[in-house]
Amino acid sequence: MSLDALKKIREVEEEAKKILDEAEAKAQEILREAERKAEAIKQEGAKKGKEEAEKILKEAEAALEKKAKELEAEAESQISALEKKASANMEKAVAKIVDEVLGR
């Protein structure tokens, strides 16, 4: 029983890491896409095109920052929930181990 609880805690930790890794990868993907779009616009060469590219880049950075914060908040929320679940499982596992050690 205690091994199952410890295994579940490890799974929860791995899931939390996966969520963070996915959020970071998605943020990087959004940044790369925004940079590609901005660079394509800059290549037009015209002053108006350059000014428009700068405007789009700023908007993309703001959108990226907003999205990254949303993803981070979502990931933190999920991690918090997983940590609470893991903590509850850990408490049960410790209680079970103590009971077994004390022969209860």
Secondary structure, 3 states (H helix, E strand, C coil): CHHHHHHHHHHHHHHHHHHHHHHHHHHHHHHHHHHHHHHHHHCCCCHHHHHHHHHHHHHHHHHHHHHHHHHHHHHHHHHHHHHHHHHHHHHHHHHHHHHHHHCC
